[in-house]
Amino acid sequence: VTDRTVLALDVGGTKLAAAVVDETGAFRCVEQVPTPQSSTAEAVWDACSALLRRCAVQVVEVAGVGVGCGGPMRWPDGVVSPLNMPAWRDFPLRERVSGLFPGVPIRVHNDAIAVAVGEHWRGAGQGTRSFLGMVVSTGVGGGLVLDGRLVDGASGNAGHIGHIVVDADGPICGCGGQGCLEAIARGPAIAGWAVSQGWRSPGATARELALDAEQGDGVALAAFARAGRALGIALSSAIALCDVEVVAIGGGVSQAGPPLWEPLQETLRRHLRLSFAADSRVVPAALGQRAGLIGAAAFVLGDRYWAVGAG
Ligand SMILES: [Zn+2]
């Protein structure tokens, strides 16, 4: 039997998910639980470990485990400190998973990179040589596949498109910088800007804003237009720099429809004038919530998604 079957684990601030994935990208078992909140490091690990064990009993032989986890992390060591999971600071996730499944590859990477790899392997970027996968939700992240291979960068952080500067005089970003894409286009920033313009009251969400935009609310439409333009500016630069064929955008904000996508595409048409760049396409992601698990599996199943010698 040459079929290889791996486990995939997706570690996020609100949910933990695990699955059995085969070489075609098909799932055999998906287990999901809410992330234990205000909890100890060991309690969060126990929840991950239980998910992995429940999936492992479905498999004769586990060929490896791929993990997508919120950053920052030390890569490829898989020592993680996810911003949205205060219980884990310098948590040795890769070592712990390795303790459960000794002797097989354990590959831990940034969750946004897992989504990008999933979309390239089995989603909107399938078959492309040059691809950028993005997530626009509470944060803005991404991953780059260039010349058919995942680009890691010096420290495993290549693809951080959320921190491309789109307005040098713009709002302060969570990273400490100013005018980053994420400071304008992440969901809470879009809703916050709308509130500052008189829409509803603080605490209202980007999802509610999207519903109001659909109904034609002027402030809601302006808020998504502002975010769409910021995305268009960032992508114009990224596409020109990397000669990207396809960009796929997933995450909750990407589901806002024409109020976001029309200003985004119009901005691209205005700024992307070189012929190679004008042929590129920016499209919605295809895999939805499963992209992260599929990408995590691909870290083990697809050689082009893991750097030689990185473990
Ligand atoms: Zn930033």
Boltz pocket constraint, residues with backbone or C-beta under 6 A from the ligand:
constraints:
  - pocket:
      binder: B
      contacts: [[A, 162], [A, 163], [A, 173], [A, 174], [A, 175], [A, 176], [A, 177], [A, 178], [A, 180], [A, 182], [A, 183]]
      max_distance: 6.0
